[in-house]
Amino acid sequence: MSIKPRAGRTKSLNALINKDTSILGQVLNKATHLKHIETLLNNSLPEELGGLFRVANYQNQKLTLLTASASNLTRMRFFEAQLLYKLQQQLPELKSFEIKVRPSPPEVKKVIRKLTISMASQTKLRLLAEDINDPRLKAVLLRLGNKNND
C-alpha cells in the first residue's frame, strides 16, 4: 500500500510558513519581532550592560527580559527609567518591562576515566588472544593485554 497525496488537501511548505494565519507563520513572525526588539535593547543598553540581557517575551505592552545573575538585575535597576524611555521612542506601545533572573545551566564536563588493568588480567588477555581465530577480536584483546598502566 502506497501513500498518495490527496488533491486539494496537501499544502506546500511555503504556504504553511508564509501564511499569517498558520501557527508556524505566527511563531516565526513572533520570533522575528522578538529578535528585532532584542537588537533595539542591545543598542539602547549602556556598554557595561550590553549582552547581559536577552528578550524572553513581549506581551500586553510588557517586555520581559532575562539575565543570568542577580547582580546584573541590580545594575539594570539604575538604568531602568532611561532604558524604558529609549525603548518607548522605538516601541511606543511599550508600557513597562520586567526582568527575571534565569541562571545559565552549568556546563557539563565529560569525565574521562583511565582504564587500569592488572598485570594478571593483561597476561590472561594475551593468552586468550592466542586462541582466538577472529583477527579483529584478537587485535583488540592483544591491545588490551599490552596496555601500559601509567
matplotlib code that plots the C-alpha trace (Angstrom):
import matplotlib.pyplot as plt

x = [0.0, 1.5, 0.7, -0.6, -1.3, -4.9, -5.5, -6.7, -5.6, -1.8, -0.1, 3.3, 5.8, 5.8, 2.1, 2.5, 5.3, 4.2, 0.6, -0.1, -3.0, -0.9, 0.6, 4.0, 3.8, 2.7, 5.6, 8.1, 6.6, 6.8, 10.4, 11.4, 9.7, 11.5, 14.8, 14.2, 13.3, 16.5, 18.5, 16.8, 17.5, 21.2, 21.6, 19.9, 21.8, 24.9, 28.2, 28.7, 25.3, 25.5, 25.0, 23.9, 20.2, 18.0, 14.4, 12.1, 8.7, 6.7, 3.1, 0.3, 2.6, 5.1, 8.7, 10.2, 14.0, 16.2, 19.6, 22.0, 22.7, 21.0, 23.9, 23.0, 19.5, 20.6, 22.8, 19.9, 17.7, 19.8, 19.2, 15.6, 13.9, 16.4, 16.0, 12.2, 12.3, 14.7, 12.7, 9.4, 10.8, 11.0, 8.2, 5.5, 3.1, 5.6, 4.4, 6.8, 9.3, 10.1, 13.5, 13.9, 17.0, 17.4, 20.9, 22.6, 22.8, 26.2, 28.5, 28.7, 32.2, 33.0, 34.8, 37.4, 38.2, 41.5, 41.4, 43.6, 44.2, 46.1, 49.2, 47.4, 44.5, 46.8, 48.5, 45.2, 44.0, 47.2, 46.8, 43.2, 44.1, 46.4, 43.4, 41.1, 40.6, 38.8, 41.5, 39.6, 38.8, 42.4, 43.8, 41.6, 42.5, 46.2, 45.9, 44.2, 46.8, 49.7, 48.2, 50.6, 49.2, 50.8]
y = [0.0, 3.3, 6.7, 9.1, 12.8, 13.8, 16.6, 19.8, 18.8, 19.0, 22.3, 23.5, 24.3, 28.0, 28.2, 26.9, 29.3, 32.4, 32.4, 34.7, 32.6, 29.4, 28.6, 28.2, 31.5, 33.2, 31.6, 32.8, 36.3, 36.5, 35.2, 37.8, 40.5, 39.4, 39.4, 42.9, 44.0, 42.4, 44.3, 47.6, 46.6, 45.9, 49.2, 51.1, 49.5, 51.1, 49.4, 47.8, 46.0, 45.1, 41.4, 40.6, 40.6, 38.7, 39.2, 36.5, 37.8, 40.9, 40.7, 43.0, 46.1, 44.5, 43.4, 40.5, 40.3, 37.5, 37.8, 35.2, 36.8, 38.9, 41.4, 42.2, 42.8, 45.2, 47.1, 47.4, 49.0, 52.1, 52.4, 51.2, 54.6, 55.6, 52.3, 52.5, 56.0, 54.9, 51.8, 53.8, 56.0, 53.0, 50.9, 53.5, 50.8, 49.6, 50.5, 48.6, 45.8, 43.0, 41.5, 37.9, 36.0, 32.7, 31.3, 29.7, 25.9, 24.7, 23.3, 19.5, 18.3, 14.8, 12.7, 10.5, 7.6, 5.9, 2.2, 0.2, -3.4, -5.6, -7.4, -10.8, -9.7, -8.5, -11.9, -13.6, -11.4, -12.1, -15.9, -15.7, -13.7, -16.5, -18.9, -16.6, -17.0, -13.7, -11.2, -8.1, -9.6, -10.9, -7.4, -5.8, -8.4, -8.0, -4.2, -4.6, -7.2, -4.9, -1.7, 0.1, 1.4, 4.8]
z = [0.0, -1.0, 0.4, -2.2, -1.5, -1.9, -4.3, -2.6, 0.9, 0.6, 1.2, 0.2, 2.9, 1.7, 2.2, 5.7, 6.7, 4.9, 5.8, 8.7, 10.0, 10.3, 13.7, 12.3, 10.5, 13.7, 15.6, 13.0, 13.0, 16.8, 16.8, 14.2, 16.2, 19.4, 17.6, 16.4, 20.0, 21.3, 18.7, 19.9, 23.5, 22.9, 21.1, 23.9, 26.8, 28.2, 27.3, 30.7, 30.4, 26.7, 26.0, 29.6, 28.9, 26.4, 25.4, 26.7, 25.7, 24.6, 25.5, 26.7, 26.3, 28.7, 27.8, 29.7, 29.9, 31.2, 32.8, 34.2, 37.6, 40.2, 40.2, 36.5, 37.6, 40.4, 38.0, 35.5, 38.1, 37.9, 34.1, 34.1, 33.6, 30.8, 29.1, 29.2, 27.7, 24.9, 24.0, 24.1, 21.3, 19.0, 20.6, 21.5, 22.8, 25.4, 29.0, 31.2, 31.4, 33.8, 34.5, 35.6, 36.7, 34.9, 35.5, 32.6, 33.0, 34.2, 31.5, 31.6, 31.7, 30.4, 32.9, 31.3, 33.4, 32.8, 32.2, 34.6, 34.0, 36.5, 35.3, 35.9, 33.7, 31.0, 30.9, 30.7, 27.9, 25.9, 26.4, 25.4, 22.2, 21.1, 21.0, 19.1, 15.3, 14.6, 13.7, 14.9, 18.3, 18.5, 17.8, 20.5, 23.1, 22.3, 22.6, 26.0, 27.1, 26.2, 27.7, 29.9, 33.2, 33.6]

ax = plt.figure().add_subplot(projection="3d")
ax.plot(x, y, z, "-o")
ax.set_aspect("equal")
plt.show()
